[in-house]
Amino acid sequence: MGQVAAGQGGERWAASRTSGLQSYMDGGRSTLISSLSTSIVFPINKTVFRQQLHNTAILQAVGQLYREGPRKLYRGVTPRMLMKMVQGMLLFGVQDNLLRRLSASPFAGVPPSARPALAGLGAGLVEALVLAPFERVQNVLQNGQNDRCLPTQRSVLAKLSSERLASGFYRAFLPIAVRNALGSCLFFGLKDGPCALAEAWGLGPATAAFVTGTLISVPVSLAGYPLSVLVANMQAQPPDGQTAGVRACWMELWESRQRRVTLLYRGGSLVMLHSCVTWGVTNAIYEHLRTCRG
């Protein structure tokens, strides 16, 4: 009996491990497919970045990019594409595995309705830890003021590698961690209810997942956008030996926006539009892959 029980336990562990690895693969494939559009929409992302950095209107940001010429338009696209390809694998894979652990007996006291959000919170923190260096490199490359002193991606990597992690690759890690943890917590905590409601209205699982991802991306983008603006301003410059803290950078940013929330959200409409499409497609593909696997 003991050998049979041990064998059954081993089979359950192996099945759980295989299912856990599959969630990483499904998340990676869903984001890989949806991230194929990254190169197409990258000029939009770069326009938003210039608005975040220089507090300009859309036409002024577009004018900056136009004057720099088409050769520099895609400067910074490589780390963004790599970041997008890894993002889904981490987000969906880590969240799914943490959710399984929270559903086990040691965490029986955690309300089932809170488990997806808690697992999303942990997934967001892991995502921030892995992807913060990619975002740092991207933001240095996107800042046109760095074109002369750091003309290539290799020179940016060399410069950041020579610095301490806190001022180099992991500059602005705290706001990145808060933004990512908050966003994934909201996304996974909110998506099950609307998805079930959409299916009850007669929508197919993939369509319901697309609608859910689209709708939830709006509050997620709204909540995290000020932090994205802060990150862009903290990461745009290469290390110069004078590293201000998060609080000082936030106060400087707030003053530069004349203490107006509307100016802080410049570029936010484009981000929300892009996020609606991206997260709708990503969520739909992931749910489709998971359904086919199940």
C-alpha positions as CSV (number, residue, x, y, z in Angstrom):
1,M,0.0,0.0,0.0
2,G,2.8,2.4,0.9
3,Q,4.5,1.8,-2.5
4,V,1.2,2.3,-4.3
5,A,0.6,5.6,-2.4
6,A,4.2,6.7,-3.1
7,G,3.7,5.9,-6.7
8,Q,0.5,7.9,-6.9
9,G,2.1,10.8,-5.1
10,G,5.0,10.7,-7.6
11,E,2.6,10.7,-10.5
12,R,0.6,13.7,-9.0
13,W,3.8,15.6,-8.5
14,A,5.0,14.9,-12.0
15,A,1.6,15.9,-13.5
16,S,1.6,19.1,-11.4
17,R,5.2,19.9,-12.5
18,T,4.3,19.3,-16.2
19,S,1.2,21.5,-15.9
20,G,3.2,24.2,-14.2
21,L,5.8,24.2,-17.0
22,Q,3.1,24.2,-19.6
23,S,1.6,27.4,-18.2
24,Y,5.0,29.2,-18.8
25,M,5.0,27.9,-22.4
26,D,1.4,29.0,-23.0
27,G,2.1,32.4,-21.6
28,G,5.3,32.7,-23.7
29,R,3.5,31.7,-26.9
30,S,0.6,34.0,-26.3
31,T,2.8,37.0,-25.7
32,L,5.1,36.0,-28.6
33,I,2.2,36.0,-31.0
34,S,0.8,39.3,-29.8
35,S,4.2,40.9,-29.6
36,L,4.8,40.5,-33.3
37,S,3.1,43.9,-33.6
38,T,5.7,45.5,-31.3
39,S,7.9,46.6,-34.2
40,I,4.9,48.1,-36.0
41,V,3.6,50.1,-33.0
42,F,7.0,51.0,-31.6
43,P,6.9,54.6,-33.0
44,I,3.7,55.1,-31.0
45,N,5.5,53.8,-27.8
46,K,8.4,56.1,-28.5
47,T,6.1,59.0,-29.0
48,V,4.5,58.4,-25.6
49,F,8.0,58.1,-24.1
50,R,8.9,61.5,-25.4
51,Q,5.7,62.9,-24.0
52,Q,6.5,61.4,-20.6
53,L,10.0,62.7,-20.7
54,H,9.6,66.2,-22.0
55,N,5.9,67.0,-21.1
56,T,5.0,67.7,-24.7
57,A,1.8,67.3,-26.7
58,I,1.6,64.5,-29.3
59,L,2.4,66.8,-32.3
60,Q,5.6,68.1,-30.6
61,A,6.7,64.6,-29.7
62,V,6.1,63.4,-33.3
63,G,8.0,66.5,-34.5
64,Q,11.0,65.5,-32.4
65,L,11.1,62.0,-34.0
66,Y,10.6,63.4,-37.4
67,R,13.6,65.7,-37.0
68,E,15.8,62.8,-35.8
69,G,15.0,60.9,-39.0
70,P,13.8,57.4,-39.8
71,R,17.3,55.9,-39.1
72,K,16.8,56.6,-35.3
73,L,13.1,55.9,-35.2
74,Y,13.6,52.3,-34.1
75,R,16.4,53.0,-31.7
76,G,15.4,51.0,-28.5
77,V,13.1,48.5,-30.2
78,T,15.3,45.4,-29.5
79,P,15.1,45.4,-25.7
80,R,11.4,46.2,-25.9
81,M,10.8,43.2,-28.1
82,L,12.8,40.9,-25.9
83,M,11.0,42.3,-22.8
84,K,7.6,41.6,-24.4
85,M,8.5,38.0,-25.4
86,V,9.6,37.2,-21.8
87,Q,6.8,39.1,-20.1
88,G,3.9,36.8,-20.9
89,M,5.9,33.7,-20.0
90,L,6.8,35.1,-16.6
91,L,3.4,36.7,-15.9
92,F,1.1,33.8,-16.7
93,G,3.5,31.1,-15.7
94,V,4.5,32.5,-12.3
95,Q,0.9,33.5,-11.5
96,D,-0.4,30.0,-12.4
97,N,2.2,28.3,-10.2
98,L,1.7,30.6,-7.3
99,L,-2.1,30.1,-7.5
100,R,-1.6,26.3,-7.3
101,R,0.5,26.8,-4.2
102,L,-2.1,29.1,-2.6
103,S,-4.7,26.5,-3.3
104,A,-2.8,23.9,-1.3
105,S,-3.5,23.0,2.4
106,P,-0.9,25.3,4.1
107,F,-2.8,28.3,2.6
108,A,-6.4,27.0,3.2
109,G,-7.2,30.2,5.2
110,V,-6.7,32.4,2.2
111,P,-10.1,33.2,0.6
112,P,-10.4,31.6,-2.8
113,S,-11.5,35.0,-4.3
114,A,-8.3,36.6,-3.2
115,R,-5.9,34.0,-4.4
116,P,-5.7,35.1,-8.1
117,A,-4.9,38.6,-7.0
118,L,-2.2,37.5,-4.5
119,A,-0.7,35.2,-7.1
120,G,-0.7,38.1,-9.6
121,L,1.0,40.3,-7.0
122,G,3.9,37.8,-6.7
123,A,4.1,37.4,-10.5
124,G,4.4,41.1,-10.9
125,L,7.3,41.3,-8.5
126,V,9.1,38.5,-10.3
127,E,8.4,40.2,-13.6
128,A,9.9,43.5,-12.3
129,L,13.0,41.7,-11.1
130,V,13.7,40.1,-14.4
131,L,12.6,42.8,-16.8
132,A,13.8,46.0,-15.1
133,P,17.2,45.9,-16.9
134,F,15.4,45.6,-20.3
135,E,13.3,48.7,-19.6
136,R,16.4,50.6,-18.4
137,V,18.3,49.9,-21.6
138,Q,15.2,50.7,-23.7
139,N,14.7,54.1,-22.0
140,V,18.3,55.1,-22.3
141,L,18.2,54.3,-26.1
142,Q,14.9,56.1,-26.6
143,N,16.2,59.4,-25.2
144,G,17.5,61.4,-28.1
145,Q,19.9,63.3,-25.8
146,N,22.0,60.2,-25.5
147,D,22.6,59.6,-29.2
148,R,26.1,61.2,-29.2
149,C,27.5,60.0,-25.9
150,L,26.0,56.4,-26.2
151,P,25.5,55.9,-30.0
152,T,25.0,52.1,-29.9
153,Q,23.2,49.5,-27.8
154,R,26.6,48.0,-27.0
155,S,27.8,51.3,-25.6
156,V,24.7,51.5,-23.4
157,L,25.2,48.0,-22.0
158,A,28.9,48.8,-21.3
159,K,28.0,52.0,-19.5
160,L,25.3,50.4,-17.3
161,S,27.5,47.3,-16.6
162,S,30.2,49.6,-15.2
163,E,27.9,51.0,-12.6
164,R,26.3,49.7,-9.4
165,L,23.0,47.8,-10.0
166,A,21.0,50.5,-8.1
167,S,22.1,53.2,-10.5
168,G,22.8,51.1,-13.6
169,F,20.4,48.3,-14.7
170,Y,18.1,48.5,-11.7
171,R,17.6,52.3,-11.6
172,A,14.0,53.0,-10.6
173,F,13.4,49.4,-9.5
174,L,11.0,50.4,-6.7
175,P,8.4,52.2,-8.8
176,I,8.7,49.4,-11.5
177,A,8.0,46.8,-8.8
178,V,5.1,48.7,-7.4
179,R,3.7,49.3,-10.9
180,N,4.0,45.7,-12.1
181,A,2.8,44.2,-8.9
182,L,-0.2,46.5,-8.8
183,G,-1.0,46.0,-12.5
184,S,-0.8,42.2,-12.4
185,C,-2.7,42.1,-9.1
186,L,-5.6,44.1,-10.6
187,F,-5.5,42.1,-13.9
188,F,-5.7,38.6,-12.4
189,G,-7.9,39.7,-9.5
190,L,-10.5,41.2,-11.7
191,K,-10.5,39.1,-14.9
192,D,-12.4,36.0,-13.7
193,G,-15.7,37.7,-12.9
194,P,-16.1,39.7,-16.2
195,C,-15.0,36.6,-18.2
196,A,-17.6,34.4,-16.6
197,L,-20.2,37.1,-17.2
198,A,-19.2,37.5,-20.8
199,E,-19.5,33.7,-21.3
200,A,-22.9,33.7,-19.6
201,W,-24.0,36.3,-22.3
202,G,-23.2,33.7,-25.0
203,L,-19.7,34.8,-26.0
204,G,-17.2,32.0,-26.7
205,P,-14.3,31.5,-24.3
206,A,-11.7,33.2,-26.6
207,T,-14.0,36.1,-27.3
208,A,-14.9,36.5,-23.6
209,A,-11.2,36.5,-22.8
210,F,-10.5,39.2,-25.4
211,V,-13.2,41.4,-24.1
212,T,-12.1,40.8,-20.5
213,G,-8.5,41.6,-21.2
214,T,-9.5,44.7,-23.1
215,L,-11.7,46.1,-20.4
216,I,-9.4,45.3,-17.5
217,S,-6.4,46.9,-19.2
218,V,-8.1,50.3,-18.8
219,P,-8.0,50.5,-14.9
220,V,-4.6,48.7,-14.9
221,S,-3.2,51.4,-17.3
222,L,-4.8,54.3,-15.4
223,A,-3.4,53.1,-12.1
224,G,0.1,52.5,-13.3
225,Y,0.6,55.3,-15.8
226,P,2.0,57.9,-13.3
227,L,4.6,55.3,-12.2
228,S,5.5,54.7,-15.8
229,V,6.1,58.4,-16.2
230,L,8.3,58.4,-13.1
231,V,10.3,55.4,-14.4
232,A,10.8,57.0,-17.8
233,N,12.2,60.2,-16.2
234,M,14.4,58.3,-13.8
235,Q,15.8,55.9,-16.4
236,A,16.2,58.1,-19.4
237,Q,19.6,59.5,-18.4
238,P,22.7,57.3,-18.1
239,P,24.4,57.1,-14.6
240,D,26.3,60.4,-13.9
241,G,27.4,59.8,-10.3
242,Q,24.5,61.9,-8.8
243,T,21.6,59.5,-8.3
244,A,18.5,61.1,-6.7
245,G,16.1,58.9,-4.8
246,V,12.5,58.0,-5.7
247,R,11.0,60.6,-3.5
248,A,13.2,63.5,-4.9
249,C,12.5,62.4,-8.4
250,W,8.8,62.3,-7.8
251,M,8.7,65.8,-6.3
252,E,10.8,67.1,-9.3
253,L,8.4,65.4,-11.7
254,W,5.3,66.7,-9.9
255,E,6.7,70.3,-10.0
256,S,7.6,70.0,-13.6
257,R,4.0,69.1,-14.4
258,Q,2.9,72.2,-12.5
259,R,1.2,70.0,-9.9
260,R,-1.5,69.0,-12.5
261,V,-2.7,65.5,-12.9
262,T,-3.8,66.1,-16.5
263,L,-0.2,66.9,-17.4
264,L,1.0,63.8,-15.6
265,Y,-1.2,61.7,-17.8
266,R,0.1,63.1,-21.1
267,G,0.4,60.2,-23.5
268,G,-1.9,58.1,-21.4
269,S,-4.7,57.8,-24.0
270,L,-2.3,56.2,-26.6
271,V,-1.0,53.8,-23.9
272,M,-4.5,52.7,-22.9
273,L,-5.5,52.2,-26.5
274,H,-2.5,50.1,-27.2
275,S,-2.9,48.2,-23.9
276,C,-6.5,47.4,-24.7
277,V,-5.6,45.6,-27.9
278,T,-2.4,44.0,-26.6
279,W,-3.9,42.6,-23.4
280,G,-7.1,41.6,-25.2
281,V,-5.2,39.5,-27.7
282,T,-2.7,38.1,-25.2
283,N,-5.4,37.0,-22.8
284,A,-7.5,35.5,-25.6
285,I,-4.6,33.5,-27.0
286,Y,-3.5,32.3,-23.5
287,E,-7.0,31.1,-22.6
288,H,-7.4,29.4,-26.0
289,L,-4.1,27.5,-25.5
290,R,-5.0,26.6,-21.9
291,T,-8.5,25.3,-23.1
292,C,-6.9,23.2,-25.8
293,R,-4.4,21.8,-23.3
294,G,-7.2,21.1,-20.8
